Amino acid sequence: MRNYAEQVRKYIPGRYEVLGTDGFGRSDSRAALRDFFEVDANYVTIAALKALVDEGEMEASVVSDAIKKYGVDIGKPNPMTV
């Protein structure tokens, strides 16, 4: 869960990305739940690539390519607000 991981943020030097789910009962399977909350392997990959882009380690086009490759809908509502 995101809130659990957020507890250690102040002890981590540098960039710290938290991934996780804060809700249950939204989906009929764990895979669907991970997809809904954007924490499956595809979203984790994209988040990691985005962090590397933000740090200047790679070009932003890599993130765009990954979004296309994994078929991620970047226009879908934020799961934390639905």
C-alpha positions as a printed NumPy array, in Angstrom:
array([[  0.   ,   0.   ,   0.   ],
       [  1.194,   3.458,  -0.844],
       [  0.705,   4.886,   2.638],
       [  2.995,   2.257,   4.154],
       [  5.828,   3.055,   1.747],
       [  5.341,   6.807,   2.238],
       [  6.346,   6.432,   5.917],
       [ 10.018,   6.041,   5.004],
       [ 10.19 ,   8.839,   2.411],
       [ 12.004,  11.238,   4.763],
       [ 14.758,   8.648,   5.313],
       [ 15.487,   8.057,   1.615],
       [ 17.998,  10.453,   0.051],
       [ 17.228,  11.54 ,  -3.487],
       [ 14.281,  10.578,  -5.633],
       [ 11.742,   8.148,  -4.139],
       [  8.853,   6.795,  -6.219],
       [  6.032,   5.044,  -4.363],
       [  3.865,   2.51 ,  -6.159],
       [  1.033,   0.515,  -4.66 ],
       [ -2.678,   0.18 ,  -4.123],
       [ -4.779,   1.862,  -1.476],
       [ -8.048,   0.13 ,  -2.196],
       [ -9.588,  -3.285,  -2.506],
       [-12.815,  -4.595,  -3.943],
       [-12.371,  -2.62 ,  -7.158],
       [-11.608,  -5.63 ,  -9.337],
       [-12.339,  -9.331,  -9.633],
       [ -8.688, -10.425,  -9.707],
       [ -5.311,  -9.268,  -8.472],
       [ -4.151,  -8.689, -12.043],
       [ -7.17 ,  -6.462, -12.729],
       [ -6.605,  -4.628,  -9.427],
       [ -2.965,  -3.955, -10.318],
       [ -4.009,  -2.69 , -13.734],
       [ -6.738,  -0.463, -12.266],
       [ -4.331,   1.118,  -9.763],
       [ -1.559,   1.32 , -12.385],
       [  0.92 ,  -0.859, -10.494],
       [  1.28 ,  -3.843, -12.814],
       [  4.56 ,  -4.598, -14.595],
       [  3.767,  -2.247, -17.482],
       [  3.045,   0.743, -15.248],
       [  6.06 ,   0.028, -13.022],
       [  8.262,  -0.05 , -16.121],
       [  6.859,   3.247, -17.37 ],
       [  7.235,   4.868, -13.921],
       [ 10.867,   3.737, -13.726],
       [ 11.596,   5.041, -17.216],
       [  9.906,   8.368, -16.393],
       [ 12.045,   8.705, -13.26 ],
       [ 15.168,   8.14 , -15.359],
       [ 14.004,  10.773, -17.85 ],
       [ 13.374,  13.21 , -14.98 ],
       [ 16.934,  12.593, -13.775],
       [ 18.289,  13.295, -17.266],
       [ 19.462,   9.728, -17.802],
       [ 17.496,   9.088, -21.012],
       [ 15.34 ,  10.729, -23.646],
       [ 11.608,  11.283, -23.085],
       [ 10.869,   9.387, -26.288],
       [ 11.695,   6.16 , -24.428],
       [  8.678,   6.735, -22.167],
       [  6.441,   7.511, -25.137],
       [  7.604,   4.34 , -26.86 ],
       [  6.89 ,   2.255, -23.736],
       [  3.401,   3.757, -23.397],
       [  2.658,   2.774, -26.99 ],
       [  4.257,  -0.667, -26.624],
       [  2.185,  -1.544, -23.549],
       [ -1.019,   0.057, -24.825],
       [ -1.417,   2.292, -21.779],
       [ -4.296,   4.779, -21.946],
       [ -2.731,   7.997, -20.64 ],
       [ -6.12 ,   9.721, -20.753],
       [ -7.825,   7.421, -18.261],
       [ -8.848,   8.952, -14.912],
       [ -6.411,   8.823, -12.006],
       [ -7.414,   5.701, -10.037],
       [ -6.909,   7.558,  -6.755],
       [ -9.735,   9.946,  -7.677],
       [-12.247,   7.462,  -9.098]])
